[in-house]
Amino acid sequence: MQWVRQEHPVWGDPIDKTTSVGLGFDVEYTGTGIKVEVKGCRADIENLRLTEHEWDIAKQLGDSYCLAIVSRLDAEIPKVDLIFDPYRK
């Protein structure tokens, strides 16, 4: 969330939704309504898994759904890739 605050401040304040079960995303941004599902990888990206529910929500939300892939978690500076509307991509 700190990375997005720095890189995309226009998104607004993040709301951590990880304690809410069944939403299909982890973070919501107040300024844009963007919903973000975060997936992490210790090294480079090898495999990612979305639940069927996450995939359904991605389909429903379209451009408002973003998949954030954080890789190289063991590195000093992790890499962040954002994929908007992953269902259609």
N, C-alpha and C positions, 0 to 999 in steps of 0.2 A: 504494500500500500504506500510505503514511503517513496518507492521508485515512481509510482504513478503521480503522486503529489508533485514530484520534481519535474517529471517529463510531460505530464498532461494536466496542469493545474486547472484548466477550464472544465475538467470533468466534475469538479466540485469535491465536496467532502465524501470520503468513503464510509460506507456503513458495513461493518463486518457482519455477515450473515451466516458464518460457519457454525454457530450454535443452533441455528434453525434447521430442522430436518425437513428434507423433501422439497426444497426450493429449486434445486437444479443449478445453483450458482453460489459463489462464495462471498462476493462483494457487490454492493450496489453503490452507484455514484449519484449524489443528489442533484448535481448541476445538469446532468444529461439523461439520467435514467438508465445508463448503461449498466448491464449486469455482467459480471466477470466470473468465469470459472477458472480457478488456478490449478495448474498441474505442474509438478516439480520433478526434475531429474538430477541425480547427483553428477552425472557426467554430461555428455552430449545426448541429444534426444535419441532414444532407441524405440520405446513403445509408450504409447499413451492410451489410456482407457477412459472412455466416458461411459457412465451408466446409461441405460436405456432412457431413464427419466431426464438426465442432462441433455441427451441427444434430442429428445422431444421438446424440451424447453428451448434449445438452440433453434430448432425448426420454427417454433411459435414466435420467438422474439426477433428473428432475422438480424438486421443490422444493429439492434440494441444488445445483442449477445456477443460477448467477446471471450475467446479462449486465450488465457495468458499462460504461456509455457515458459517456465523458469528453469533453465538448464545450467549446468556447471555450478551446482550449489556448493561444491567443495572448493571452488575457486575464490579468490579474493573478491572478484567482481562477477557475480552471476550474469548470465545472458537472459534477456527477456524478449520473447517474441509474442506479438499480439495478432490474433486472427479473428477478425470480425466476421460474423455470419458464417461460422465454420460449417454449418449444415449444408449450405449452398456451395461451399468451396470444396 
